[in-house]
Amino acid sequence: MTYFKPREIAANAAGENAGECGDEDTTKLNEAEGKDNSGECASDLDLGEEEITSGPEEQKEKKPKRFSTDPSDWDRHDHELVAFVIDTSNPRNFDPSKFDFTSSDKREPSGKVRRANVDLFYRKLVNGEKKPRDWLEFSKRNGSLYCVPCFFFGEERKSSLAGKEGFRDWMNASKAISDHERSSDHSHAISTFVNRREPQGKIDADFIRQARIHQEYWREFLHRSVDVIKFLSSRGLAFRGSNQQLGSVHNGNYLGLLELLALHDAFLAKHLASYGNKGKGNTSYLSANICEEFIQLLAEKVEAYIVEELKEAKYYSVIVDSTPDVSHTDQLCFVLRYVLPDGAPVERFLGFLPMHGHTALQMFDMVTDKLNRLGIPIEDLRGQSYDNASNMSGIYTGLQARIKAVNPQAEYVPCSGHSLNLAGTSAAESCATTVNFFSFLQELFNFLSGSTHRWAVLLDILRASKKKGFKVPKSLSQTRWSARADAVIALKEGYPEFKSALIGIAADSTQTPRTRAEANGLIQKFNKLETAVLTVIWATVLERVNKVNKQLQSVAIDLGIVVELYSSLVAFIKEVRDNYDNYEKQTVELVGMEMGSLVYSADECRQRTRKRHHDEMDSASDTTFTGRTKMIAEVNIMLDQLTAELRRRQQAYSQLHARFGFLTMLPDLDARAITSQAQNLVNHYPNDIEQCFPNECLQFKSFVPPHIGEGLKKRKPSGLDLIRIMREKKLQAIFPNVDIVLRIFLSTAVTNCSGERSFSTLKLIKNYLRSTMVQQRLSALALLQIENVILNFIDVEGVINLFSASKCRRKC
C-alpha cells in the first residue's frame, strides 16, 4: 500500500478541493457562506508544520513538515504522521512483480539466502483467485515487511509485522502472514484504520460534510463551463464580447451559451441568478480570465496526449511552414507525423511559433527548442518535409541541412504537392501562347465579375442553357493550382455560354464604350482557334493534375504512392502529346464548327517573305510553318517542359523510396536480392534494425500478397497495406524489425499540406476582429480546433482537478 502521493500528482489529490478554489476576482472562495479561507495553499504532501528559526532576530516561521515514505522511519506515536497516512492512503500504485526485493536478503544458518517475494503481497483463495494485500508495506531501508494498520493501531508484542523492526523471517513468511491476516488483532486494527479514514470518525465530520457539498456544487458548474469551452474552441468560435454582463446581447458566445443552457438546466439557471453580475470580489467562475485558464489547461492536456502518443510511436517526421497573420506577424506552424499502434500514420499539429526572421538558423533554433521543451528526442527524427524555399531546402545552410548535421538519419523530402505546383508553373510559363491563355482566363473573370449586371447576364444565359451543374468563371491563383484547374474546366464546360454573354454585353447600347470595347476584345480571343485548343488540352491535363494533387494532400500516403502518381502523370502527358488530332476533334465539338472550316489565326495573317541575298539561288525556298504546325510545336514545348519537371522532381522521391520499396516487391524478388536490399537498410539504420532483418524479410515474403484488390482495383501492395497486414495478423512479435522499418517508412512525411491547412485555422481564429490576440492564446485555440478529435477524449474531471490544484487556497 502506497501512502504517499508524489508532488507530481498533487493536482489529482487537490482535485477534491475544487470548492475551495477561487479565481482572480476573489480572495475567499466561501465568502458567500461567510467562511474565511484566506491564506497560502500548501501541497497535499505537506500537511504538518514545524517551527524553524532563521536570521539573527530568531524569527520563527512555519514550514511544512516532510514525512518519510519508509515504514522503518515511522513513529507510531506521531499523531501528525498517523493523520497524514490515513488521509493520504490509496491502493498500491506499483507492481510488486517488478519490485526489487534484494534489500531483504537474509542468509540462513544452512547458508541458503532467502528474501521477500511477490507472492507475499497476494492472498490466494481456495478457488484459485488472488487478492492483493493492500495493508502490507515493504521497507527498502531494512528489507522488512510491515502491516500498516497494526503498526499504528495494533500491539507490537503480538506480531513482528507491527513492530519497529518489521518482519524478516522469510522461511516462515507465508504461514506467518496468513496467520496474522486471520487474527482478531489484525481485524480490529483494519477496522480502526478504515473508521479513522471516514469523516464520521473525525471530530470535524460536519465541517467535512459541508465542504464536500460545497465542492460538489462548484464541480457541477465547472463541468458545464468546460463543456461550453470545448464546444467553442473545437469550432474556432470567439469567446468574449464587448462586455461580460449576463443578459447583454454583447457578452460573447461563452456567456451567451451558458445563458442558453440555463433555459433548460435548472441548476445552471440558479447559479447564474445567484452569482451572475456580482462583480469583483465574489466567486462565480464566470470571468474571462477563468475561461482563459481552462483554455490553456485543455491545450496542455491535448499537447500531453500527442506527446505521449509520439513517444509510444518513437519515430517521427517534422513539418514546418510559415505565413503572416493579420497583425503582420510570421507564424511558424509545427506539425509532427508518426505511426499509431494500429499502423495508421497521423500528422498532429502542436502550435504556432512567432517568427522574427526567415533565416535557416533561426528556424533551426525554433524547431530544436520546441522539441526540447516537449521532451521529444531529436535522435528519433527520421524525416523532414518543407516547401522548396531555399532557406528550407538548401543543401548547405538550409533548415534541412542543419537538422541533418545533428541527426544524419533525418531524411529531407520536398513537399510533393509544392513540387507538382512548381512543375505546372514552369510549364505554364514555357511559351508565350500559354502565358497569353492564362492571362485571358484572368481577364475574363475580372471582366464578368467586375459588375453585378454583367454577372447577371452570364447567369441568365447559363440557366437558359439548362446544363446540369453549370460552372461560372473562376479566378486563378499563384499557389493553388486547383484554382487553375477549376478555371479551365469551367471555361471548357461553359465555352459557348461565356462567349454568348460577351456578345450580348458588347451589343448592349446601355453599356459604356469602354465596357463594350473590353467585351469585343475578349470576343476576338474567343474566336481564335488556339484559345479553344488550349482550353481542351489544359482542361484535360489539369483535371488529372488536380486529382493527383488532392491525393498527395492525404495523410494516408507514402513515398511509394508518390512515385507511382508522378510516374502515372508522366505517362499520361506523353499520351496527350501523341494524340493532338484527338484533342483537335474535341475542339471542333466545343466551338461547333466543321473540321474543314477550322482556321488557325496564324494562317489568316500575311506570310512574311525574307529578302534574298545576291548569292542565293532563285530556286531556294524558305521553310514555312502552317498555323496548325506552329500550334503543335507550342503544345509540345509546354508538355515537354511539364514532363521534364515532373521527372526531375520525381528523382528526390525515387532515391529514398528505393531504400524501402523492396518490401512491397518481396514476391517478385529472389533471396539474393532481398538479402542485399535488407542488408543495405541495416547498414543505414544500425541503431534501429538488428542484423537478423534479412532473415525476417525472407520469412515475411510469404505474407506479402503479389496484388491487392480485384479487377480494375487490382494493384501492387503499398507500405500501408503491409503494416495493415502486420496488425491484422499480429505479426509484430515475429517480425519486429520489419515492423520498425515500416514505421520509419510510413512516418516519413512527403508533403507539408497539414501545415498549409493550419493556416486556414489561423485566419479563422486570428481575424481582423481579434488581431490583438496574444501568442499563447492563439496557439492554444488553434491546437484545440485542429486536434478537436483528441479534445473530445479529454477527461473534464482531470482538467478540473488541475484547475483546483492551481487555485487551492486552503490553509493547512
DAPEHU-V712703 format. One record per residue. N is the residue number from 0. PHI is phi as a letter, one per 40 degrees, with the letter a starting at -180 (* if undefined). OMEGA is omega in radians with two decimals (* if undefined). Layout:
n phi omega
N PHI OMEGA
N PHI OMEGA
This chain:
n phi omega
0 * -3.14
1 c -3.03
2 b -3.09
3 b 3.12
4 c 3.12
5 c -3.10
6 c -3.10
7 c -3.11
8 b 3.08
9 c 3.12
10 c -3.13
11 c 3.13
12 c -3.12
13 c -3.11
14 c 3.14
15 c -3.07
16 b -3.08
17 c 3.14
18 c -3.12
19 b -3.14
20 b 3.11
21 b 3.10
22 c -3.04
23 c -3.10
24 c -3.06
25 a 3.05
26 b 3.12
27 b -3.11
28 c -3.01
29 b -3.09
30 c -3.12
31 c 3.12
32 c 3.11
33 g -3.12
34 b -3.14
35 b 3.12
36 b -3.12
37 c 3.11
38 h -3.12
39 c 3.12
40 c 3.05
41 b 3.12
42 c 3.10
43 c 3.14
44 c -3.02
45 b -3.09
46 c 3.10
47 c 3.10
48 b 3.06
49 b -3.11
50 c 3.05
51 b 3.13
52 b 3.12
53 a 3.09
54 g -3.12
55 c -3.13
56 c 3.14
57 f 3.08
58 c -3.11
59 b 3.09
60 b -3.13
61 c 3.07
62 b -3.10
63 d 3.11
64 c 3.11
65 b 3.13
66 b 3.09
67 c 3.11
68 c -3.13
69 c -3.09
70 d -3.12
71 c 3.13
72 c -3.05
73 c 3.05
74 b -3.06
75 c -3.12
76 c 3.11
77 c -3.06
78 c 3.10
79 c 3.10
80 c 3.13
81 d 3.14
82 c -3.13
83 c -3.12
84 c -3.12
85 c -3.06
86 c -3.06
87 b -3.11
88 c 3.08
89 a -3.14
90 d -3.09
91 d -3.11
92 b 3.04
93 b -3.11
94 c -3.12
95 d -3.12
96 c -3.14
97 b -3.08
98 c -3.12
99 c -3.12
100 b -3.09
101 c 3.14
102 c -3.12
103 c -3.12
104 d 3.12
105 a -3.11
106 c 3.12
107 c 3.09
108 d 3.13
109 c -3.13
110 g -3.12
111 c -3.13
112 c 3.10
113 b 3.13
114 a 3.06
115 c -3.13
116 b -3.05
117 c -3.05
118 c -3.13
119 c -3.09
120 c 3.13
121 b 3.07
122 b -3.12
123 c -3.13
124 c -3.09
125 c -3.11
126 c 3.09
127 g -3.14
128 c 3.11
129 b 3.11
130 b -3.11
131 c 3.05
132 c -3.08
133 c -3.11
134 c -3.06
135 c -3.11
136 b -3.10
137 b 3.12
138 b 3.09
139 c -3.04
140 c -3.10
141 b 3.06
142 g -3.10
143 b 3.08
144 b -3.13
145 b 2.94
146 c -3.00
147 c 3.12
148 c -3.13
149 c 3.12
150 c -3.10
151 c -3.00
152 b 3.10
153 b 3.13
154 b -3.05
155 c -3.06
156 c -3.07
157 c -3.14
158 a 3.10
159 c 3.08
160 c 3.12
161 b -3.09
162 c -3.11
163 c -3.09
164 c 3.12
165 g -3.05
166 b -3.12
167 b -3.13
168 c -3.00
169 c 3.12
170 c -3.10
171 b -3.01
172 c -3.06
173 c -3.12
174 c -3.10
175 c -3.14
176 c 3.10
177 c 3.10
178 c 3.14
179 c -3.10
180 c -3.11
181 c -3.08
182 c 3.13
183 c 3.12
184 c 3.11
185 c 3.13
186 c 3.13
187 c -3.14
188 c 3.10
189 c 3.14
190 c 3.12
191 c 3.14
192 c -3.12
193 c -3.14
194 c 3.12
195 c 3.14
196 c -3.12
197 c -3.14
198 d -3.11
199 c -3.13
200 c -3.11
201 b -3.11
202 c 3.14
203 b -3.08
204 c -3.13
205 c 3.12
206 c 3.14
207 c 3.13
208 c 3.12
209 c 3.14
210 c 3.14
211 c 3.08
212 c 3.13
213 c 3.14
214 c -3.12
215 c 3.13
216 c -3.10
217 c 3.08
218 c 3.09
219 d 3.14
220 c -3.09
221 c 3.06
222 d 3.13
223 c -3.12
224 c -3.12
225 c 3.09
226 c 3.10
227 c 3.13
228 c 3.10
229 c -3.14
230 c -3.09
231 c -3.08
232 c -3.13
233 c -3.13
234 b 3.09
235 g -3.11
236 c 3.12
237 c -3.13
238 b -2.97
239 c 3.02
240 b -3.14
241 c 3.07
242 a 3.14
243 b -3.11
244 c 3.06
245 c -3.10
246 g 3.13
247 c 3.11
248 c -3.12
249 b -3.09
250 c 3.04
251 g -3.08
252 c -3.08
253 c 3.12
254 c 3.13
255 c 3.11
256 c 3.07
257 c 3.09
258 c 3.11
259 c 3.12
260 c -3.12
261 c 3.11
262 c -3.11
263 b -3.10
264 b -3.07
265 c -3.13
266 c -3.12
267 c 3.11
268 c 3.12
269 c 3.14
270 c -3.14
271 c 3.12
272 c -3.08
273 c -2.99
274 b -3.11
275 c 3.07
276 f 3.11
277 c -3.14
278 g -3.11
279 c 3.13
280 g 3.13
281 b -3.13
282 c 3.09
283 a -3.06
284 f 3.12
285 b -3.04
286 c -3.14
287 c -3.12
288 c 3.08
289 c 3.09
290 d 3.13
291 c 3.13
292 c 3.11
293 c 3.07
294 c 3.13
295 c 3.12
296 c 3.11
297 c 3.12
298 c 3.10
299 c 3.11
300 c 3.14
301 c 3.13
302 c 3.12
303 c 3.10
304 c -3.13
305 c -3.13
306 c 3.11
307 c 3.07
308 c -3.10
309 c -3.13
310 c 3.06
311 c 3.12
312 c 3.12
313 g -3.04
314 c -3.08
315 a 3.03
316 b 3.14
317 b 3.12
318 b 3.08
319 b 3.08
320 a -3.07
321 b 3.08
322 a 3.09
323 c 3.08
324 c -3.04
325 c 3.12
326 c 3.08
327 g 3.03
328 b 3.12
329 c 3.14
330 b 3.12
331 c 3.09
332 c -3.09
333 b -3.07
334 b 3.10
335 b 3.11
336 b 3.10
337 a -3.06
338 b 3.12
339 c 3.12
340 d 3.13
341 c 3.08
342 g -3.12
343 c 3.06
344 c 3.11
345 b 3.04
346 b -3.03
347 b 3.08
348 c -3.09
349 b 3.01
350 h 3.05
351 b 3.10
352 b 3.13
353 c -3.13
354 b 3.09
355 b 3.11
356 a -3.08
357 b -3.14
358 c -3.14
359 c -3.14
360 c 3.12
361 c 3.13
362 c 3.10
363 c 3.11
364 c -3.13
365 c -3.12
366 c -3.12
367 c 3.11
368 c 3.11
369 c 3.12
370 c 3.13
371 c -3.14
372 c 3.12
373 c -3.13
374 g -3.13
375 b -3.10
376 c 3.12
377 c 3.10
378 c -3.14
379 c 3.11
380 c -3.09
381 b -3.14
382 a 3.08
383 a -3.09
384 b 3.11
385 b 3.03
386 c -3.02
387 c 3.09
388 c -3.04
389 c -3.14
390 c 3.09
391 c -2.96
392 c -3.12
393 d -3.04
394 c -3.12
395 b -3.09
396 b 3.11
397 c 3.14
398 d -3.11
399 c 3.13
400 c -3.14
401 c 3.11
402 c 3.12
403 c 3.08
404 c 3.11
405 c -3.13
406 b -3.08
407 c -3.11
408 c 3.10
409 c -3.05
410 c 3.11
411 c 3.10
412 b 3.10
413 c 3.13
414 c -3.10
415 c 3.08
416 c 3.09
417 c -3.13
418 c 3.11
419 c 3.10
420 c 3.13
421 c 3.07
422 c 3.09
423 c 3.10
424 c 3.12
425 c 3.13
426 c -3.11
427 c -3.13
428 b -3.05
429 c -3.13
430 a -3.07
431 c -3.11
432 c -3.14
433 c 3.10
434 c 3.13
435 c -3.12
436 c -3.12
437 c 3.03
438 c 3.10
439 c 3.11
440 d -3.13
441 c 3.11
442 c 3.12
443 c 3.12
444 c -3.12
445 d -3.10
446 c -3.07
447 c -3.13
448 c -3.11
449 c -3.13
450 a 3.10
451 c 3.12
452 c 3.14
453 c 3.12
454 c 3.11
455 c 3.09
456 c 3.14
457 c -3.11
458 c 3.12
459 c 3.14
460 c 3.13
461 c 3.11
462 c 3.14
463 c 3.14
464 c 3.10
465 f 3.05
466 c -3.13
467 c 3.12
468 g -3.13
469 c -3.10
470 b 3.13
471 c 3.12
472 d -3.12
473 b 3.08
474 c 3.10
475 c 3.08
476 a -3.13
477 c -3.06
478 b -3.11
479 b -3.12
480 c 3.01
481 c 3.08
482 c 3.09
483 c 3.09
484 c 3.12
485 c -3.10
486 c -3.11
487 c 3.14
488 c 3.09
489 c 3.12
490 c -3.13
491 c -3.09
492 c -3.10
493 b -3.05
494 d -3.12
495 c -3.13
496 c 3.10
497 c -3.14
498 c 3.12
499 c 3.11
500 c 3.12
501 c 3.13
502 c 3.12
503 c 3.13
504 c -3.14
505 c -3.12
506 c -3.12
507 c -3.10
508 c 3.13
509 c 3.14
510 c 3.13
511 c 3.11
512 d -3.13
513 c 3.13
514 c -3.13
515 c 3.11
516 c 3.10
517 c 3.12
518 c 3.11
519 c 3.11
520 c 3.11
521 c 3.11
522 c 3.11
523 c 3.10
524 c 3.07
525 c -3.07
526 c 3.13
527 c 3.14
528 c 3.14
529 d 3.14
530 c -3.14
531 c 3.13
532 c 3.14
533 c 3.09
534 c -3.13
535 c -3.06
536 c -3.13
537 c 3.09
538 c 3.12
539 c -3.10
540 c -3.06
541 c 3.08
542 c 3.10
543 c 3.13
544 c -3.13
545 c 3.09
546 c 3.12
547 c -3.13
548 c 3.14
549 c 3.10
550 c 3.12
551 c -3.12
552 c -3.13
553 c 3.07
554 c -3.12
555 c -3.13
556 a 3.11
557 b -3.08
558 c -3.14
559 c 3.13
560 c 3.13
561 c 3.14
562 c 3.14
563 c -3.14
564 c 3.11
565 c 3.13
566 c 3.13
567 c 3.10
568 c 3.12
569 c 3.14
570 c -3.14
571 c -3.12
572 c 3.07
573 c 3.09
574 c 3.11
575 c -3.11
576 c -3.07
577 c -3.07
578 b 3.14
579 c -3.12
580 d -3.14
581 c -3.14
582 c 3.05
583 c 3.07
584 c 3.08
585 c 3.10
586 c 3.11
587 d 3.11
588 c -3.11
589 c -3.07
590 c 3.10
591 g 3.13
592 b 3.05
593 c -3.11
594 d -3.10
595 c -3.12
596 c 3.14
597 c 3.13
598 b 3.07
599 c -3.08
600 c 3.13
601 c 3.13
602 c 3.14
603 c -3.12
604 c 3.09
605 c 3.14
606 c -3.14
607 c 3.13
608 b -3.11
609 c 3.09
610 c -3.11
611 c 3.10
612 c -3.01
613 c -3.08
614 c 3.13
615 c 3.11
616 c -3.13
617 c -3.10
618 c -3.12
619 c -3.12
620 b 3.11
621 c 3.06
622 c -3.14
623 b 3.13
624 b 3.04
625 c 3.11
626 c 3.13
627 c 3.13
628 c 3.11
629 c -3.13
630 c 3.10
631 c 3.13
632 c 3.13
633 c 3.14
634 c 3.12
635 c 3.09
636 c -3.13
637 c -3.09
638 c 3.10
639 c 3.10
640 c 3.11
641 c 3.12
642 c -3.13
643 c 3.14
644 c 3.13
645 c 3.14
646 c -3.13
647 c -3.10
648 c 3.10
649 c -3.11
650 d -3.13
651 c 3.14
652 c -3.11
653 c -3.11
654 c 3.13
655 c 3.14
656 c 3.13
657 c -3.14
658 c -3.07
659 b -2.94
660 c -3.10
661 c -3.14
662 c 3.14
663 c -3.14
664 b -3.10
665 d -3.13
666 c -3.09
667 c -3.06
668 b 3.07
669 c -3.05
670 c -3.12
671 c -3.13
672 c 3.13
673 c -3.13
674 c -3.13
675 c -3.14
676 c -3.13
677 c 3.14
678 c 3.06
679 c 3.13
680 c 3.09
681 c 3.14
682 c -3.12
683 c -3.14
684 b -3.06
685 c -3.11
686 c -3.10
687 b -3.01
688 b 3.13
689 c -3.10
690 c 3.14
691 c -3.11
692 d 3.10
693 d 3.12
694 c 3.09
695 c -3.13
696 c 3.13
697 c 3.11
698 c -3.12
699 c -3.13
700 d -3.10
701 c 3.14
702 c -3.08
703 c 3.13
704 c 3.12
705 c -3.14
706 a 3.07
707 b 3.12
708 g -3.11
709 b 3.07
710 g -3.12
711 c -3.13
712 c -3.13
713 c -3.08
714 a 3.07
715 c 3.12
716 c 3.10
717 b 3.09
718 c 3.09
719 c 3.11
720 c -3.10
721 c -3.12
722 c 3.05
723 c 3.07
724 c 3.12
725 d -3.10
726 c -3.11
727 c -3.11
728 c 3.09
729 f -3.08
730 b -3.05
731 c -3.11
732 c -3.14
733 c -3.12
734 b -3.08
735 c -3.12
736 c 3.03
737 c 3.11
738 c 3.11
739 c -3.13
740 c 3.13
741 c 3.11
742 c 3.09
743 c -3.11
744 c -3.08
745 c 3.10
746 c 3.11
747 c -3.13
748 c 3.13
749 b 3.05
750 a 3.01
751 b -3.11
752 c 3.09
753 c 3.06
754 c 3.11
755 c 3.14
756 c 3.12
757 c 3.12
758 c 3.07
759 c 3.08
760 c 3.11
761 d -3.10
762 c 3.09
763 c -3.08
764 c -3.11
765 b 3.13
766 b -3.06
767 c 3.09
768 c -3.11
769 b -3.05
770 c -3.12
771 c -3.13
772 c -3.13
773 c -3.03
774 c -3.09
775 c 3.14
776 c 3.12
777 d -3.11
778 c -3.13
779 c -3.13
780 c 3.10
781 c 3.12
782 c -3.11
783 c 3.14
784 c -3.08
785 c 3.13
786 b -3.08
787 c 3.10
788 c 3.09
789 c 3.14
790 d -3.14
791 c 3.13
792 c -3.07
793 c -3.14
794 c -3.13
795 c -3.12
796 c 3.11
797 c 3.10
798 c 3.11
799 c 3.09
800 c 3.09
801 c 3.11
802 c 3.13
803 c -3.12
804 c -3.12
805 c -3.06
806 b -3.05
807 c 3.11
808 b -3.09
809 c 3.08
810 c -3.08
811 c *
